Amino acid sequence: MNAIYRVIKRPRFEILKVENSSHNFPIHIHKRVCIGKIERGEKYLYINGETRILRDGDMFVIPPLTAHSCYAKSYVSYTIVSLETGENIDYKTIFEELESYNFAKADDMIELVKRRPIKQNHIIKAIMEFADDNYSDPITINDIAQKVGYSPCYIQRSFKKNIGLSIHQYILQTRIKKAKEHIKDNTATIALTSGFYDESHFIRNFKRQEGITPKNYYNSIID
């Protein structure tokens, strides 16, 4: 059974609707808050050292920069909404707009969202900024260590402890995120501009991370 993806992009949020997926997502983070709802089936979410079993109608929140992974033992359908966080964001207006997509009631979503600040020390922030600015180039741990001013071993331990990912995992996810922003280009061009070795390396990692090929992801976008 082939999974069906639909991506709805709006100025203030993005909706990902997935039907009949059995993809297992490796550990990763989001920079935006994500609110999810299980439409049908059962999904396992590993977050904060615990595994949650999510079933029909269950809703959940994944805070920004929180490492997690998820998997399904059979086919599952779900919806994920991602949006920016911040004290000055009018969540009520955003959630009222989301009601028109039959996602959930605005009041229910407001209760789920926790407006806590993202905690980053200066080392983690510097590592992320370097990766975000140089994702299209070959990046080594030594390059980052020299830029940040600490030893390679120290920055790797610190990043893993605070974020829950290795630096290499973060760089890979950054490259895939940037590739999605240019998904209208051909895969060979995207691969080169996003820092991948070649087209096959890009497609393989994109599918592993997103559960769908770049071409099918592009075809799933609803403007």
C-alpha positions in Angstrom: 0.0 0.0 0.0 1.5 3.3 -1.1 1.3 6.2 1.4 -0.4 9.4 0.3 1.1 12.8 1.3 -0.4 16.2 1.0 1.4 19.4 2.0 -0.6 22.6 2.5 1.7 25.7 2.8 0.3 28.8 4.3 2.0 32.0 5.4 1.7 31.3 9.1 1.6 27.5 9.2 2.1 24.3 7.2 -0.1 21.2 7.2 1.2 17.8 6.4 -1.5 15.1 5.9 -0.4 11.5 5.6 -2.5 8.5 4.8 -1.6 4.9 5.0 2.0 5.3 6.1 4.2 2.7 7.8 7.4 4.7 7.6 9.7 4.7 10.7 11.1 8.2 11.2 14.7 8.4 12.7 15.4 10.6 15.6 15.2 14.3 14.5 14.2 17.8 15.7 11.9 20.6 14.4 12.7 24.3 14.8 8.9 25.0 14.9 6.3 23.7 17.3 4.4 20.8 15.8 0.8 19.8 16.7 -0.3 16.3 15.5 -3.4 14.3 15.4 -3.9 10.6 14.7 -6.7 10.2 12.2 -6.6 6.4 11.9 -4.3 3.6 13.2 -1.6 3.6 15.8 1.7 5.4 16.0 4.6 5.2 18.6 6.3 8.5 19.5 9.6 8.4 21.4 10.2 11.7 23.1 11.8 12.9 26.4 13.0 9.3 27.1 9.5 7.8 26.9 7.5 6.0 24.3 3.9 7.2 23.9 1.3 5.1 22.0 -1.0 7.3 20.0 -4.3 6.1 18.7 -7.3 7.3 16.8 -8.2 10.9 17.7 -5.2 11.4 20.0 -3.4 14.8 19.7 0.2 15.6 20.7 2.7 18.4 20.7 6.3 18.3 19.8 8.1 21.5 21.2 10.9 23.1 19.1 14.4 21.6 19.3 13.1 18.5 21.0 14.7 15.2 19.7 12.1 12.5 19.0 11.5 9.6 16.7 8.3 7.8 15.7 7.3 4.5 14.1 4.2 2.5 13.2 3.7 -1.3 13.3 1.0 -1.1 10.6 -0.5 1.6 8.4 -1.4 4.9 10.1 -3.0 8.2 8.9 -2.2 11.4 10.7 -2.0 15.2 10.4 0.8 17.4 11.5 0.6 21.2 11.8 3.9 23.2 12.2 4.1 26.9 13.2 6.4 29.4 14.7 6.6 30.0 18.4 6.9 33.3 20.3 5.2 35.5 22.9 3.8 37.9 20.2 2.3 35.2 17.9 -1.5 35.4 17.8 -2.2 31.6 18.2 -5.9 32.1 18.5 -6.3 33.6 15.1 -4.0 30.9 13.5 -6.0 28.1 15.2 -9.3 29.6 14.1 -8.0 29.5 10.6 -6.9 25.9 11.0 -10.5 25.0 12.1 -11.5 25.4 8.4 -9.2 22.5 7.6 -11.1 20.2 10.0 -8.0 19.7 12.1 -9.2 20.5 15.6 -11.0 23.1 17.7 -9.1 26.3 18.3 -9.5 26.1 22.1 -8.2 22.6 22.1 -5.0 23.6 20.3 -4.4 26.6 22.5 -4.4 24.3 25.5 -1.8 22.1 23.8 0.7 24.7 22.9 3.3 25.6 25.6 4.9 28.9 25.0 8.1 28.1 26.8 11.3 29.7 25.4 13.8 27.6 23.6 16.8 27.1 25.8 20.1 27.3 24.0 23.6 28.1 25.3 26.0 30.1 23.3 27.9 27.0 22.0 24.8 25.3 20.7 23.6 28.5 19.1 26.9 29.0 17.4 27.0 25.4 16.1 23.5 25.7 14.6 24.3 29.1 13.1 27.4 27.8 11.4 25.6 24.7 10.0 22.7 26.9 8.8 25.0 29.3 7.1 27.3 26.7 5.5 25.1 23.7 4.8 25.8 23.7 1.1 29.5 23.3 1.7 31.5 20.3 3.0 31.4 20.7 6.8 33.7 18.9 9.3 33.6 18.9 13.0 37.1 20.5 13.0 35.7 23.4 10.9 32.9 24.0 13.5 35.3 23.5 16.5 37.6 26.2 15.0 34.7 28.6 14.5 33.2 28.0 17.9 36.5 28.0 19.8 36.2 24.7 21.6 37.7 21.2 20.9 35.9 18.8 18.5 35.2 16.3 21.3 33.7 19.0 23.6 31.3 20.4 21.0 30.1 17.0 20.0 29.4 16.0 23.6 27.8 19.3 24.4 25.5 19.3 21.3 24.4 15.7 21.8 23.7 16.3 25.5 21.6 19.5 24.9 19.9 18.7 21.6 19.7 14.9 21.5 21.3 14.6 18.0 24.8 14.4 16.8 26.1 17.4 14.9 26.3 15.3 11.7 22.6 14.5 12.1 21.7 18.1 12.6 23.7 19.1 9.4 21.9 16.4 7.4 18.5 17.6 8.6 19.4 21.2 7.8 20.3 20.1 4.3 17.0 18.3 3.8 15.1 21.3 5.2 16.8 23.6 2.7 16.2 21.1 -0.1 12.5 21.2 0.6 12.6 25.0 0.1 13.9 24.5 -3.4 12.0 21.3 -4.2 10.8 22.7 -7.6 14.3 22.4 -9.0 15.5 19.1 -10.4 17.0 16.6 -7.9 20.5 16.9 -9.3 20.5 20.7 -8.8 19.0 20.4 -5.4 21.5 17.8 -4.3 24.5 20.0 -5.3 23.1 23.2 -3.8 22.0 21.5 -0.6 25.4 19.9 0.2 24.8 16.3 -0.8 27.5 14.2 -2.5 25.3 13.5 -5.5 21.7 13.0 -6.6 21.3 9.4 -5.3 22.8 10.4 -1.9 20.2 13.2 -1.7 17.2 11.0 -2.7 18.2 8.2 -0.3 18.5 10.5 2.7 15.4 12.5 1.8 13.3 9.4 1.7 14.8 8.0 4.9 14.0 11.3 6.7 10.7 12.2 5.2 9.2 8.9 4.2 8.7 10.0 0.6 10.9 10.7 -2.4 11.7 14.4 -3.4 9.6 14.1 -6.5 6.5 12.7 -4.7 7.0 15.4 -2.0 6.9 18.1 -4.7 3.8 16.5 -6.2 2.1 16.5 -2.8 2.3 20.3 -2.3 -1.0 22.2 -2.5 -0.4 26.0 -3.0 
